[in-house]
Amino acid sequence: MVSLRRPHYAWIICLGGALSLFAVMGMGINVFSVYQPYIIQLNGFSNAQGSWITTTRSLFTLAAMLTVNQLCARIGLRLVMTLGVVLLALSCFCFGLADSFPLYCAAGALTGLAYGYGGMVPLSLAVGHWFRDRRGLALGLAAAGSGVSTIFVPTLITGIIQAHGMRAAFLLEGLAVLVLGLLVFLLVRDVPGDLGLEPYHLGGPETPAPPPRPAPAGMTPALRLSLLLAVFLIGGPGGPGFSHLTVLYTTAGYDSASAALLISYLGLVICVSKILCGQIYDRFGSRAGNWYVHLVFLAGPLLCCLAHLGGMLPAFAAMTLFGLGLPISAVTFAIWSADLFGDAQYEGAVRSLTVSYALGMLLFGPIPGLLADRFHSYVPAYALFALCLAVSLVIIQRAYRKLDAGHRPRRD
């Protein structure tokens, strides 16, 4: 009689992480771009005020990322990820009840804390605890949760807003997020030892786990600083670049339904792209993965610059490339941390890179609105974001060459 081996619980951790990102990144960050034009129009806010709401969010994301490692060490990954999802529910309720600019900023602050505590930092730490092999795939699968929510939630929210108003949409979203928080609490565990398990590795439980990965020789303070700069530059296109997509296309003449359709399609691409990106890194090595993810992401903002030409075909092309490149802000930081700093410094490197990314989101946050008020278009911001990605690619690949890291893995 053939016995089927039960899947390692590490894959359940991926599911719990996917649900957390479904909430805090998908519903809290990605889907918010659907609300933003309504918030600006219904309240008479300027484009700059609309950008300041997301900038406040980025400020508190940065604050959360500066403290998330310490909080994880104190109360555990499970409780921190659950806290992040619950904070997002509170932010939805606050958005639904807001009637002034300061209250919208306060709601944005809660979203920022939610993303910091329920997002990629604790997920990356969980994957580091639970996986010795297939980390790229694990990160891709879990990070795809944010894309799943971006597929259908924008169209659903747009329908609720048009039928019942923006307040109802926020309040219903908050209730749904609370359910997700309960599921995250039930599924996630901090370390394999909590269940009497070893981390997942190829070969099965009878095969000894591989030794910890050492850091490559040659890391210098200047090289470390350049890596932080590269990640900082990604914060512009990955943060405000994403959150202003809906307002980019609505101000270019697209109706709200078409803009919501574009964001839903983008969510579908994100689901595929994060898994694809993880597989590319695992199979072809990090140097090839870096070329892939940077170049497709770079092409996305460039096509966004053509928004005023109209037509759905170029818009869908822009969303395709933008979505294929977005794993750079969800999958790659953990991979770069393992490649360039080794397992011993992995947690500290993840924290440093994600903090630098959050700082980029914060400082680039007001720029799209300020440029739009000046030039009456969001296109200049997307041209700037494309330039940032080009510079980031040069810095990252230079670091990999200097450290002789990221070669294609050997297949025995």
NUMI-992098 format. One record per residue (C-alpha): y negated, x negated, z negated. Coordinates in steps of 0.1 Angstrom, whole numbers, padded with zeros to 4 digits, always signed. Last residue first. Layout:
BEGIN
YXZ ...
//
This chain:
BEGIN
-0176-0237+0096 -0209-0222+0108 -0238-0246+0101 -0271-0231+0093 -0300-0235+0119 -0325-0258+0104 -0351-0245+0079 -0362-0277+0062 -0372-0312+0073 -0399-0312+0046 -0426-0323+0071 -0412-0301+0098 -0411-0270+0075 -0446-0277+0063 -0459-0280+0099 -0442-0247+0107 -0460-0229+0079 -0494-0243+0087 -0493-0236+0125 -0480-0201+0119 -0508-0193+0094 -0535-0204+0119 -0521-0180+0145 -0518-0152+0119 -0554-0155+0109 -0566-0154+0145 -0548-0121+0150 -0564-0107+0118 -0599-0116+0132 -0592-0097+0164 -0580-0068+0142 -0613-0068+0123 -0633-0069+0155 -0615-0037+0167 -0625-0015+0138 -0655-0001+0157 -0691+0009+0151 -0701-0028+0152 -0718-0031+0117 -0702-0001+0099 -0668-0011+0114 -0673-0047+0104 -0680-0037+0068 -0650-0013+0069 -0626-0038+0082 -0639-0066+0059 -0637-0048+0026 -0600-0057+0020 -0600-0093+0033 -0607-0106-0002 -0582-0084-0019 -0554-0086+0007 -0557-0124+0007 -0556-0125-0031 -0524-0104-0029 -0509-0129-0005 -0518-0158-0028 -0502-0139-0057 -0471-0133-0036 -0469-0170-0028 -0473-0181-0064 -0449-0155-0078 -0422-0163-0053 -0427-0201-0060 -0423-0196-0098 -0391-0176-0093 -0376-0201-0069 -0384-0234-0088 -0349-0242-0098 -0334-0224-0067 -0351-0247-0042 -0388-0251-0035 -0392-0252+0003 -0362-0231+0014 -0358-0208-0016 -0396-0200-0017 -0398-0197+0021 -0370-0171+0020 -0386-0152-0008 -0419-0152+0010 -0403-0142+0043 -0389-0108+0035 -0417-0084+0026 -0450-0098+0040 -0435-0114+0071 -0414-0083+0074 -0444-0068+0091 -0439-0085+0124 -0415-0060+0141 -0438-0032+0128 -0469-0047+0144 -0450-0053+0176 -0438-0017+0179 -0470-0002+0166 -0490-0020+0193 -0465-0009+0220 -0468+0027+0207 -0506+0025+0210 -0503+0010+0245 -0482+0039+0256 -0502+0066+0238 -0533+0065+0259 -0568+0054+0250 -0587+0023+0261 -0604+0023+0227 -0572+0011+0210 -0570-0021+0230 -0578-0043+0199 -0546-0029+0184 -0527-0048+0212 -0540-0081+0197 -0532-0068+0162 -0495-0064+0172 -0492-0097+0192 -0497-0118+0161 -0469-0099+0144 -0445-0106+0172 -0455-0143+0171 -0453-0147+0133 -0419-0130+0129 -0402-0149+0157 -0416-0183+0151 -0408-0181+0114 -0373-0169+0120 -0366-0198+0144 -0378-0223+0117 -0360-0203+0090 -0325-0206+0104 -0307-0189+0133 -0282-0167+0115 -0296-0160+0081 -0333-0160+0092 -0324-0138+0122 -0304-0114+0100 -0333-0110+0076 -0357-0103+0104 -0334-0077+0119 -0330-0059+0086 -0368-0059+0082 -0374-0049+0118 -0351-0019+0119 -0367-0001+0090 -0402-0013+0100 -0397+0001+0136 -0390+0035+0122 -0420+0033+0099 -0442+0024+0129 -0429+0056+0146 -0441+0076+0116 -0475+0057+0118 -0479+0065+0155 -0470+0102+0149 -0496+0104+0121 -0522+0090+0145 -0512+0116+0172 -0515+0144+0146 -0549+0131+0134 -0564+0131+0169 -0569+0098+0188 -0606+0091+0197 -0610+0054+0187 -0622+0065+0153 -0588+0082+0148 -0570+0051+0161 -0586+0026+0137 -0586+0051+0109 -0548+0053+0111 -0543+0016+0114 -0566+0008+0084 -0538+0003+0058 -0519-0021+0080 -0547-0046+0087 -0559-0040+0051 -0527-0055+0038 -0504-0074+0062 -0532-0083+0086 -0555-0097+0059 -0528-0110+0034 -0513-0132+0061 -0542-0156+0057 -0534-0160+0020 -0498-0169+0029 -0510-0197+0050 -0535-0209+0024 -0507-0209-0003 -0487-0230+0020 -0516-0254+0025 -0519-0258-0012 -0482-0267-0016 -0487-0293+0012 -0517-0308-0006 -0499-0309-0040 -0470-0327-0023 -0434-0316-0014 -0415-0345+0001 -0379-0340-0009 -0363-0307-0003 -0356-0285-0034 -0320-0282-0044 -0299-0251-0038 -0278-0241-0068 -0241-0248-0064 -0219-0225-0044 -0200-0197-0062 -0163-0204-0066 -0140-0183-0044 -0118-0157-0061 -0146-0132-0063 -0151-0130-0026 -0156-0157+0001 -0193-0153+0007 -0213-0149-0025 -0225-0121-0047 -0236-0131-0082 -0209-0130-0109 -0200-0098-0128 -0196-0087-0164 -0219-0057-0159 -0250-0072-0176 -0238-0106-0164 -0248-0096-0129 -0285-0097-0139 -0312-0071-0144 -0296-0038-0136 -0310-0012-0112 -0293+0021-0104 -0302+0046-0131 -0338+0034-0136 -0344+0034-0098 -0331+0070-0096 -0355+0081-0124 -0384+0065-0106 -0375+0083-0074 -0377+0116-0091 -0412+0107-0104 -0422+0098-0068 -0413+0134-0056 -0436+0149-0083 -0465+0126-0072 -0460+0134-0036 -0464+0171-0044 -0497+0164-0063 -0511+0143-0034 -0503+0168-0007 -0517+0197-0028 -0549+0178-0033 -0552+0171+0004 -0552+0207+0015 -0527+0235+0019 -0519+0239+0056 -0536+0209+0072 -0529+0187+0042 -0493+0198+0040 -0488+0191+0078 -0504+0157+0075 -0482+0149+0046 -0450+0158+0064 -0461+0138+0095 -0468+0108+0073 -0436+0112+0052 -0412+0110+0081 -0409+0074+0093 -0431+0057+0066 -0406+0066+0039 -0378+0048+0058 -0400+0018+0064 -0406+0012+0027 -0369+0013+0021 -0364-0014+0048 -0373-0039+0020 -0339-0034+0004 -0320-0040+0036 -0341-0070+0047 -0340-0086+0013 -0302-0083+0012 -0299-0096+0048 -0320-0126+0040 -0302-0132+0008 -0268-0133+0025 -0254-0158+0000 -0260-0165-0037 -0271-0130-0044 -0276-0110-0077 -0302-0131-0095 -0322-0141-0065 -0320-0106-0051 -0334-0093-0084 -0362-0119-0084 -0371-0109-0048 -0371-0072-0059 -0393-0080-0089 -0418-0098-0067 -0415-0074-0037 -0427-0042-0052 -0424-0021-0084 -0447-0041-0107 -0473-0052-0082 -0471-0021-0061 -0476+0002-0091 -0505-0019-0104 -0522-0015-0070 -0515+0022-0069 -0531+0026-0104 -0562+0008-0091 -0564+0030-0061 -0565+0060-0085 -0593+0044-0103 -0611+0038-0070 -0607+0074-0061 -0621+0083-0095 -0651+0060-0090 -0658+0077-0056 -0659+0112-0070 -0638+0144-0070 -0603+0130-0079 -0576+0155-0090 -0551+0147-0062 -0559+0110-0063 -0552+0110-0100 -0519+0128-0096 -0509+0103-0069 -0519+0074-0091 -0497+0088-0119 -0467+0089-0096 -0475+0054-0085 -0475+0043-0122 -0440+0058-0125 -0427+0038-0096 -0441+0005-0111 -0427+0013-0145 -0392+0018-0130 -0395-0017-0114 -0406-0032-0147 -0379-0014-0167 -0351-0027-0145 -0365-0062-0141 -0364-0069-0178 -0387-0062-0208 -0401-0097-0217 -0390-0118-0187 -0400-0091-0163 -0434-0088-0180 -0440-0125-0178 -0431-0125-0141 -0452-0094-0134 -0484-0108-0150 -0503-0125-0122 -0487-0100-0098 -0501-0071-0117 -0537-0085-0115 -0533-0092-0078 -0522-0056-0072 -0551-0045-0093 -0575-0063-0069 -0556-0050-0039 -0560-0014-0050 -0597-0019-0056 -0598-0032-0020 -0580-0001-0008 -0608+0020-0023 -0634-0004-0011 -0622+0001+0025 -0631+0038+0023 -0664+0029+0008 -0671+0006+0037 -0663+0033+0062 -0689+0055+0045 -0678+0084+0023 -0687+0120+0031 -0661+0133+0007 -0640+0153+0031 -0644+0128+0060 -0637+0096+0041 -0608+0110+0021 -0594+0127+0052 -0595+0094+0072 -0577+0076+0043 -0549+0100+0037 -0527+0089+0066 -0534+0052+0057 -0519+0060+0023 -0485+0062+0039 -0481+0024+0040 -0494+0016+0005 -0481+0041-0021 -0455+0060+0000 -0439+0030+0016 -0448+0002-0007 -0445+0019-0041 -0421+0046-0033 -0397+0035-0006 -0401+0000-0022 -0385+0014-0054 -0358+0032-0035 -0350+0001-0015 -0348-0019-0047 -0323+0006-0061 -0303+0004-0029 -0303-0034-0029 -0291-0033-0065 -0263-0011-0053 -0255-0039-0028 -0252-0064-0058 -0226-0041-0072 -0201-0058-0050 -0183-0033-0027 -0149-0022-0040 -0120-0039-0023 -0096-0015-0006 -0060-0016-0016 -0033-0015+0011 +0000+0000+0000 
//
